[in-house]
Amino acid sequence: MKHMGKPRDAHDAQLELVRGTLDVLVLKALVWGRLHGYAVSALIKRQTDGTLLVEEGTLYPALWRLEGRGLIEAEWGVSENNRKAKFYRLTTAGRKRLRDDTHAWDTYAAAVNKMLQATRPPAPEVP
């Protein structure tokens, strides 16, 4: 995988991939309307049949990061349990980022799948 800028070690690259993955999942969760943090986590868990579990210690920094970048907005409200909660919603910039990131993920997933499903090596390149 190529990256621009200063060289990063494998751990930094993996961390960036995880952050990018979480960001696109959170943006997608908010595409259907405003949600508080726990509801974002629960939606991701339900939508992935329990495969992806987003814990508080991971979710809230992602929400703050996305809010700081102007991709989501937050406002205080009352949850279904009648508790004060911060609700998040997508901004126009967030919708655009979601479209762009979804396209990038589709391309990436197709390339990884092509490699994993290969039954023989590709033909040699002809100069």
C-alpha positions in Angstrom: 0.0 0.0 0.0 1.4 3.4 -1.0 1.3 6.4 1.3 2.5 10.0 0.9 4.7 12.0 3.2 7.1 10.7 5.8 7.7 7.0 6.1 5.5 5.2 8.7 6.1 2.0 10.4 3.7 -0.9 10.0 1.9 -0.1 13.3 1.2 3.5 12.2 -0.1 2.3 8.9 -2.4 -0.3 10.5 -3.6 2.3 13.0 -4.5 4.7 10.2 -6.4 1.9 8.4 -8.4 1.2 11.5 -9.2 4.9 12.0 -10.3 5.2 8.4 -12.4 2.1 8.6 -14.1 3.3 11.8 -14.7 6.8 10.4 -16.5 5.4 7.3 -18.6 3.1 9.5 -19.6 5.9 11.8 -20.5 8.2 8.8 -22.6 5.4 7.3 -24.4 4.8 10.6 -25.4 8.4 10.6 -26.7 8.4 7.0 -30.2 7.4 8.2 -30.5 10.2 10.7 -29.1 11.5 14.0 -28.0 9.1 16.7 -26.3 9.3 20.0 -23.0 7.5 20.5 -24.3 4.3 22.0 -26.9 4.0 19.2 -24.1 4.4 16.6 -22.2 1.5 18.2 -25.3 -0.6 18.4 -26.3 0.0 14.8 -22.8 -1.0 13.6 -23.0 -4.2 15.7 -26.5 -5.1 14.4 -25.7 -4.2 10.8 -22.7 -6.5 10.8 -24.4 -9.3 12.7 -22.2 -8.8 15.7 -18.9 -9.1 13.7 -17.8 -5.5 14.3 -17.9 -4.3 17.9 -17.1 -0.6 18.5 -16.3 0.1 22.1 -16.7 3.5 23.8 -12.9 4.0 24.1 -12.7 3.8 20.3 -16.0 5.3 19.3 -16.0 8.6 21.1 -12.5 9.7 19.9 -13.7 9.0 16.4 -16.9 11.0 16.9 -14.8 13.9 18.3 -12.4 13.6 15.4 -15.2 13.6 12.8 -16.9 16.6 14.5 -13.6 18.5 14.6 -13.2 17.9 10.8 -16.7 19.3 10.2 -18.0 15.9 8.9 -20.6 15.6 11.7 -22.4 18.0 14.0 -23.5 17.3 17.5 -26.3 18.6 19.7 -27.6 17.7 23.1 -31.0 15.9 23.4 -32.8 13.2 25.4 -32.3 9.6 24.6 -35.0 6.9 24.4 -34.1 6.1 28.1 -35.0 9.7 29.0 -31.3 10.5 29.6 -29.3 13.5 28.4 -27.2 12.5 25.4 -25.2 14.0 22.6 -26.7 13.3 19.2 -24.7 13.3 16.0 -25.7 13.9 12.4 -23.9 14.1 9.1 -23.0 17.5 7.5 -22.9 18.1 3.8 -19.2 17.6 3.9 -19.7 14.3 5.8 -22.1 13.0 3.1 -19.5 13.8 0.5 -16.7 12.2 2.5 -18.9 9.1 2.9 -19.5 8.9 -0.9 -15.8 9.3 -1.6 -14.7 6.8 1.2 -17.3 4.3 0.0 -15.9 4.4 -3.5 -12.4 4.0 -2.1 -13.4 1.0 0.1 -15.2 -0.7 -2.8 -12.1 -0.4 -4.9 -9.8 -1.6 -2.1 -12.1 -4.5 -1.2 -12.4 -5.6 -4.8 -8.6 -5.6 -5.2 -8.1 -7.6 -1.9 -10.8 -10.0 -2.9 -9.3 -10.5 -6.4 -6.0 -11.4 -4.7 -7.5 -13.7 -2.1 -9.6 -15.5 -4.7 -6.7 -16.0 -7.2 -6.1 -19.6 -8.1 -2.9 -19.0 -10.1 -0.4 -16.2 -10.4 -1.0 -13.5 -13.1 0.6 -13.7 -16.5 4.1 -12.2 -16.6 4.3 -8.6 -17.7 5.4 -8.1 -21.3 7.9 -5.2 -21.7 
